[in-house]
Amino acid sequence: MAHKVIIYTQVTCGPCQEEKMWLTSNNIAFEDRDIRQNEAFFQEAIQLGASMTPVTYIEKENGEQIVIHGFDKEELKKALDLN
């Protein structure tokens, strides 16, 4: 099943870099949105309830939308059907 994955990050965020490496190593395509480089991305992250980065937005083919705050491997695995 294909998923749309957007990760809201900052360059100085260690967990953000870890999550991007983890997604890449699991062959998960994602869009990286740096909230420090684009005010619109910052506002999108806030609207998703962000108080920290990373914030990961996942949209499944069936339209289900999942938001994960922080780098939570178990939640990501579940959301991305990797279990």
Residue pairs with C-beta under 8 A, 6 or more apart in sequence:
1 60
1 61
1 81
2 61
3 28
3 58
3 59
3 60
3 61
3 79
3 80
3 81
4 57
4 58
4 59
5 23
5 28
5 29
5 30
5 31
5 56
5 57
5 58
5 80
6 30
6 31
6 33
6 56
6 57
6 58
7 16
7 19
7 20
7 23
7 30
7 31
7 32
7 33
7 54
7 55
7 56
7 57
8 33
8 35
8 41
8 44
8 45
8 48
8 50
8 53
8 54
8 55
8 56
8 57
9 16
9 17
9 19
9 20
9 32
9 33
9 34
9 35
9 53
9 54
10 16
10 34
10 35
10 36
10 53
11 34
11 36
13 53
13 54
15 53
15 54
15 70
15 71
16 53
16 54
16 71
18 71
19 54
19 56
19 71
19 76
20 30
20 32
22 71
22 73
22 76
23 30
23 76
26 80
26 82
28 80
33 41
33 44
33 45
34 41
35 41
35 42
35 45
35 53
36 42
45 53
45 55
48 55
48 57
48 67
49 55
49 67
49 69
50 69
51 69
52 69
52 70
54 70
54 71
55 67
55 68
55 69
56 67
56 68
56 76
56 79
57 65
57 66
57 67
58 65
58 66
58 67
58 68
58 79
58 80
59 65
59 66
60 66
66 79
68 75
68 76
68 79
76 82
77 83
